[in-house]
């Protein structure tokens, strides 16, 4: 997950309002949880009724900021709150599996931040819990719901730039403090799960599932990836190139090159408001309003109200396949988290 979110521009959800708002509980009080609370506040059919944290003080402060009725000094108390319909899990990656399964077992629907889990095995266990409890579960890959990115995919699928040859995307920001969670192996740190997931996901959103990955990386002395990059190949013959780093700043845009044109998704590509398309010798810049995290939250509520257990945009199989891809990249560069090591 990353807290580089933006909840500006209200989403038009007037046609989704049900007889009563769906009630959200937020599991975490960090930056991304703050952005989700702000986003949910723009949706007329959503109500944040509870927040949970490791400490009561943090929960009280968060609840006071957003006018939330229930502040819980433990995550377990949040999951047990019968006023909650949906739990948003915004914790570090190493807690996603346990918190998601506990929420589902308590009868709550779940929207869980990306990366969905530490590995594919955990992701499968999360899906099994959703299936057993008949509750909705989705990975919070908000990029797949951002209108500008959705429009890029529509144009790519329509053949506006011909056959896609290459997708290139990068995400690097300097996170240099030794105690930052990105540099702590016990919190599943490193560039890949928090930042690298975005360039990988934009490629998969536009091209589908890859058939091969070749990755390279440089690890810190604590064993997490400070730099990772590589090439994906796809059944269509297209390539995707990517890199991610916590040591420096990347361009933060994404480029799609086709046989008859190209598209540049402007920074920050994972929640872009504009792109430039060149096709047939004509270049056009397209701007589309962006309500940030509200788009994925709106989708979740639509699916729940429709009686579905998973998303039709980001289904369980896609999230599991994504974790399999991340697992393979980590295998190739030699990253193993403490919770995955044999006792």
Phi, psi and omega in degrees: 000159173218150182263016177279063185248168181210122183255022179286161182070109182290139177279145177274098181242021185297333182275002180251358185296127179263191181295335178207150179299145169283139191259124185256143167243138183251121181260090179139157179229020181278194185298316181290327176294322176299315180296323179292319177299319178296317181295315180297331178293345178269354184259122184292340182255020177236144177220124175274113186251347184206153174221144177234144178215174177287339179230148179293325181299315180296319179295318180297317180297315180296315180298320179296322180296324186248008179064040183270135188291318187244123175246121183248132180276013173207154177291325180301320179293324176297312182299329182276355183286112184286355174278353184262128173268318187230134174254129170262117181265110182242026183277172172301158187305323186294345180258353187301312183300306185296318182289322179294313181297319178297320178296313180297318179295335177275000176093017181259146165288159185220133164247114187249130180302157172269158351299142188306323184201187174284326185202175184294327178299317176296319179299319179295322179294323177295316177296320178299321179293321177296319179295314182295325183264359180055051180233149180289142177216134175212144171284137184274066175268083190297335182304324184290353181244358180288126187305320180295322179289321177298321179291324175301315180298319179301318182289323176296313181296330180281354179082020184296335177243021180077204179282131182289131178260314186215139164244126180236125180213144183218151179212108176222134174221146180284115175235090197257345182294133183300329183267004177296144184299332180294342181252009183251114182298327181293343176255019181058046182286188185111171182283326194297303188290331184266320184248314183298337179298334181288308176298326176294319184288325178293324177295316181291326178297320184273331189242349183091203184276132178286160176254351178201148173225139172235117188237154178221150181203168173232126185261154172282173179290352175261001171092012174255160185278116174275334180214131177216141178202171180171193183227134173252143171247149184235155181304332180289346186100352180287158174243154170231130177248146183207156163209157178212144181209151172254012181257348183194180185261131175260178184290332176067016171253176177225142183235136178239118183251126179240177181289342184232014180165192181206161176227134172245117176272122189289157177297148346276123194299333185283345168217054186292154172248356183202155172213160177242128180243133175243121183208134180061030180080003181247133178249131182228133174261130183243126176246135180223128180304151187224121179260020173062229184291346182297330183295315180290323178296319177299317178299316179303313183292324175300316182292318179296315180295335177276000177083019183266153177261344180215167180281149172269352175265317181231073183288169183302318183300326179291318178295320177295317179298324178295317178294325176298321177295315178297321176300316182293320177297316178297323178297318183292328182260354172088030178262122175230128181275152182306321182292346180264348183283148177293142180295000000 
